[in-house]
């Protein structure tokens, strides 16, 4: 087995994100990003990984079920706008170049505020040689994605060995352990389920005040503002246009929600965010509407949301009647619904 050439301690220091990003309450304290990843992944350890067929950005198929039982699999969730992902890329590429014959390495873009062109440009800039896929929500759902980067190491028998955030000694040891295992039989029976990325039933969410987020508004339509509490600040450097769009959307929402008309509510993405982050966001930017955190991403997936800001308009019965990129557009759709005019087509 070829050895990994990694500057473990340097990467551990560099990979740490801003303190406001991804902090969640675990055992009464604010843990590190590694704690978040390990906590989310703990229920997965020892379980058979999902038998998903992936399609790379080059159109090639990767049937993970065919790799399980023969070859270890190393999946890394990442994003083009994610600073620690960028800092860890040399380690990731080194694994591919030195161990790519022994391990099925796959770069899994989280598919959150991404385009295929941006991913291709990123690949060229960083000289990545491993297969790259853009997740459609199935892997994020099955493998409890809460943070980026998130590393998943799967043994030869298809059982998950390691879930973590850092490119550190624990990750290297997990990869080495997986390679050292003898070939073993993979069982689809009992494998982690992977739900589709299409619309399903939206889970019940609790607002910051502890109330259930009600999607049915009776005679009034509802506008759901899908956003991320860190978009305005964290992306100022890596994605300034995206940060500006989030800022403008929040300002628009503040104005539109004060006028008579539809019910407004905000749902924040759970990726790199916590209840504490959402509460801070509400305190810093008073929004006169209920706010809830979609911790698992299931609410976003139910409405097929992969970009923020996005607005979804529901009629009084909770059915989708339109989508919009701005609060003003959403308000117009809601007004048409109230007045009984043909609503905008659900895109």
C-alpha positions in Angstrom: 0.0 0.0 0.0 1.4 3.4 -1.0 1.7 6.0 1.8 -0.2 9.3 1.9 1.8 12.5 1.8 -0.2 14.9 3.9 0.6 17.9 6.1 -2.0 16.8 8.6 -1.4 19.4 11.3 -1.4 22.3 8.8 -4.6 21.2 7.2 -6.3 20.8 10.5 -5.6 24.4 11.3 -6.4 25.7 7.9 -9.7 23.8 7.6 -11.4 25.5 10.5 -14.2 27.8 9.3 -15.4 31.0 10.8 -16.8 30.5 14.3 -20.3 31.6 13.2 -20.5 28.9 10.6 -21.9 25.5 11.5 -22.0 25.9 15.2 -24.6 23.6 16.8 -25.3 22.8 20.4 -23.9 19.4 21.4 -23.8 18.5 25.0 -24.3 22.2 26.0 -21.3 23.6 24.1 -20.4 24.9 20.7 -18.4 22.1 19.0 -16.0 22.3 16.2 -16.9 21.5 12.6 -15.4 18.0 13.1 -17.7 17.5 16.1 -20.7 18.4 13.8 -19.7 15.9 11.1 -18.9 13.1 13.6 -22.2 13.7 15.5 -24.2 13.5 12.2 -22.3 10.5 11.0 -22.3 8.5 14.3 -25.6 6.6 13.5 -24.1 5.6 10.1 -21.0 3.8 11.4 -21.1 0.1 10.7 -24.1 0.3 8.4 -24.2 -0.7 4.8 -23.8 2.3 2.5 -26.5 3.2 0.0 -26.4 1.4 -3.4 -26.7 4.5 -5.5 -25.7 4.9 -9.2 -24.0 8.3 -9.7 -23.5 10.3 -12.9 -20.3 12.3 -13.2 -20.2 15.8 -14.7 -18.7 14.1 -17.8 -21.7 11.8 -18.2 -20.1 8.6 -16.9 -21.9 6.2 -14.5 -20.5 5.0 -11.2 -22.5 2.2 -9.6 -21.4 2.2 -6.0 -23.0 -1.2 -5.3 -20.6 -2.8 -7.8 -17.6 -1.3 -5.9 -18.9 -2.4 -2.5 -17.6 -5.9 -1.7 -14.5 -5.4 -3.8 -13.0 -2.0 -3.3 -13.2 0.7 -0.6 -15.0 3.8 -1.4 -14.0 7.3 -0.4 -16.7 10.1 -0.9 -16.0 13.7 -0.1 -18.8 16.2 0.0 -17.6 19.7 -1.0 -18.7 23.0 -2.7 -16.9 25.5 -4.9 -17.7 28.3 -2.4 -16.4 26.4 0.6 -13.1 27.7 2.0 -12.0 24.6 4.0 -13.0 22.4 1.0 -10.5 24.4 -1.1 -7.8 24.2 1.6 -8.2 20.4 1.8 -8.2 19.7 -2.0 -4.4 19.0 -2.1 -5.0 16.1 0.3 -7.9 14.9 -1.6 -6.1 14.9 -4.9 -3.1 13.2 -3.3 -5.4 10.3 -2.3 -6.6 10.0 -5.8 -3.1 10.0 -7.3 -1.5 7.7 -4.9 -4.4 5.3 -4.0 -6.8 5.7 -6.9 -6.2 2.1 -8.0 -7.0 0.8 -4.6 -9.9 3.0 -3.6 -12.9 4.3 -5.5 -12.6 8.0 -4.9 -15.5 10.3 -5.8 -15.8 14.0 -5.3 -19.4 14.7 -4.4 -20.4 18.4 -4.9 -23.2 19.2 -2.5 -25.3 20.8 -5.3 -26.1 23.8 -3.1 -25.9 27.2 -5.1 -23.8 25.5 -7.8 -23.7 25.2 -11.5 -22.0 22.5 -13.6 -19.9 25.2 -15.3 -18.6 26.4 -11.9 -17.7 22.8 -10.9 -15.8 22.3 -14.2 -13.9 25.5 -13.8 -13.0 24.5 -10.2 -11.8 21.1 -11.4 -9.5 22.8 -14.0 -8.2 25.4 -11.5 -7.2 22.8 -8.9 -6.2 20.0 -11.3 -8.6 17.4 -9.9 -8.4 14.0 -11.5 -11.0 12.0 -9.6 -14.6 11.5 -10.8 -16.8 14.4 -9.8 -20.6 14.2 -9.4 -23.1 16.9 -8.3 -25.5 15.4 -5.7 -29.2 15.5 -6.5 -30.0 15.2 -2.8 -30.0 11.4 -2.4 -26.5 11.1 -1.0 -26.9 14.2 1.2 -30.1 12.6 2.6 -28.7 9.1 3.1 -25.3 10.2 4.5 -26.5 13.0 6.8 -24.7 15.9 5.2 -24.5 18.8 7.6 -21.3 20.5 6.8 -18.7 20.8 4.0 -16.3 19.2 3.6 -17.6 15.9 4.9 -15.6 12.8 4.3 -17.2 9.3 4.1 -14.9 6.2 4.1 -16.7 2.9 3.2 -14.9 -0.5 3.7 -14.6 -3.3 1.2 -17.7 -4.9 2.6 -19.8 -1.7 2.0 -20.0 -0.7 5.7 -19.3 2.9 6.6 -16.1 3.2 8.6 -15.6 6.9 9.0 -17.4 10.2 8.8 -15.5 13.4 9.5 -14.8 17.0 8.5 -11.0 17.2 8.6 -8.3 15.8 6.3 -6.4 14.5 9.3 -4.7 11.3 10.7 -8.1 9.8 11.5 -9.2 10.0 7.9 -5.9 8.6 6.7 -6.1 5.7 9.1 -9.7 4.9 8.0 -8.6 4.8 4.4 -5.7 2.6 5.3 -7.9 0.3 7.3 -10.4 0.0 4.4 -7.7 -0.9 2.0 -6.3 -3.6 4.3 -9.6 -5.3 4.6 -10.2 -8.5 2.6 -12.9 -8.6 -0.1 -16.3 -9.2 1.5 -19.9 -9.6 0.5 -22.0 -6.5 0.3 -25.6 -6.7 1.4 -28.3 -4.5 -0.1 -30.6 -5.8 2.6 -30.3 -3.4 5.5 -28.4 -0.8 3.4 -29.1 2.8 4.2 -32.0 4.0 2.3 -31.6 6.9 -0.2 -34.7 8.8 -0.9 -35.2 10.5 -4.2 -34.4 14.2 -4.8 -37.8 15.0 -6.1 -40.7 16.5 -4.2 -41.9 14.4 -1.2 -43.8 15.2 1.9 -42.3 18.3 3.6 -41.5 17.5 7.3 -42.9 19.5 10.1 -40.6 22.2 11.3 -40.5 24.2 14.5 -40.0 27.9 14.5 -37.5 29.7 16.7 -40.4 30.4 19.1 -41.2 26.7 19.2 -44.4 26.8 17.1 -45.1 24.4 14.3 -44.6 26.0 10.9 -48.1 25.8 9.3 -48.1 25.7 5.5 -51.9 26.0 5.2 -53.1 29.6 5.5 -56.8 29.2 5.0 -58.0 32.1 2.8 -54.5 33.6 2.6 -51.6 32.4 0.4 -48.2 31.7 1.9 -44.8 32.8 0.7 -41.8 30.6 1.9 -38.5 32.4 1.8 -35.7 29.8 1.4 -32.4 31.3 2.5 -29.1 30.6 4.4 -28.1 32.7 7.4 -24.5 32.8 6.4 -24.9 33.7 2.7 -24.5 37.4 3.1 -21.3 37.3 5.2 -19.5 34.1 4.4 -19.8 34.4 0.6 -18.6 38.0 0.4 -15.2 36.9 -0.6 -15.7 33.6 -2.4 -19.0 34.4 -4.1 -19.7 38.2 -3.9 -22.5 38.2 -6.4 -24.3 35.4 -4.5 -23.8 37.3 -1.2 -25.2 40.4 -2.7 -28.3 38.5 -4.0 -28.9 37.2 -0.5 -28.6 40.7 1.0 -31.0 42.2 -1.5 -33.5 39.3 -1.0 -33.5 39.8 2.8 -34.1 43.6 2.4 -36.9 42.9 0.0 -38.5 40.4 2.3 -38.4 42.9 5.2 -40.3 45.4 3.1 -42.8 43.0 1.5 -43.6 41.2 4.7 -44.8 44.5 6.3 -47.5 45.1 3.7 -51.0 43.5 3.9 -51.3 40.3 1.8 -49.9 36.8 2.1 -48.4 35.1 5.1 -44.6 35.1 5.0 -42.3 32.6 6.6 -38.6 31.9 6.3 -36.9 28.5 6.1 -33.1 28.4 6.5 -30.9 25.7 5.1 -29.3 23.4 7.7 -26.0 23.1 5.8 -23.4 25.0 7.9 -26.1 26.4 10.1 -27.7 25.8 13.5 -30.6 27.1 15.6 -28.1 29.4 17.3 -27.0 30.9 13.9 -30.6 31.4 12.9 -31.5 33.1 16.2 -28.5 35.4 15.7 -29.6 36.2 12.1 -33.1 37.1 13.3 -31.6 39.3 16.0 -29.3 41.1 13.7 -31.8 41.5 10.9 -35.3 41.7 12.4 -37.8 39.9 10.1 -41.4 40.1 11.0 -42.2 36.5 10.2 -41.7 33.0 11.7 -38.3 31.5 10.9 -37.4 27.8 11.0 -34.2 25.7 10.4 -34.3 22.8 8.0 -31.6 20.9 9.9 -31.7 17.8 7.7 -32.4 19.4 4.4 -35.6 17.3 3.9 -37.8 20.5 3.7 -35.6 22.0 1.0 -35.6 18.7 -0.9 -39.4 18.4 -0.6 -39.7 21.7 -2.5 -36.8 20.9 -4.8 -34.8 23.9 -3.6 -31.0 23.8 -4.5 -30.4 27.6 -4.6 -30.9 30.5 -2.2 -32.6 32.9 -2.2 -35.7 31.2 -3.6 -39.4 31.9 -3.0 -42.2 29.4 -3.2 -45.8 30.6 -3.1 -48.5 28.3 -1.7 -52.3 28.7 -1.9 -54.5 28.6 1.2 -54.6 24.8 1.1 -50.8 24.6 1.0 -50.4 23.7 -2.7 -47.6 25.2 -4.7 -48.8 27.8 -7.2 -45.6 29.5 -8.1 -41.9 30.1 -7.7 -39.8 33.3 -7.8 -36.3 34.6 -7.4 -37.4 37.9 -5.7 -39.8 38.8 -3.0 -41.6 41.2 -5.2 -42.3 38.5 -7.8 -43.5 36.2 -5.1 -45.8 38.9 -3.8 -47.3 39.4 -7.2 -48.0 35.7 -7.6 -49.6 35.7 -4.2 -51.8 38.7 -5.1 -53.0 36.8 -8.3 -53.9 33.9 -6.1 -55.8 36.1 -3.7 -57.7 37.7 -6.5 -58.6 34.5 -8.1 -56.6 35.1 -11.3 -54.6 32.4 -12.9 -51.6 31.8 -10.7 -48.1 31.5 -12.1 -47.1 28.1 -13.3 -45.3 25.9 -10.8 -41.8 25.6 -12.3 
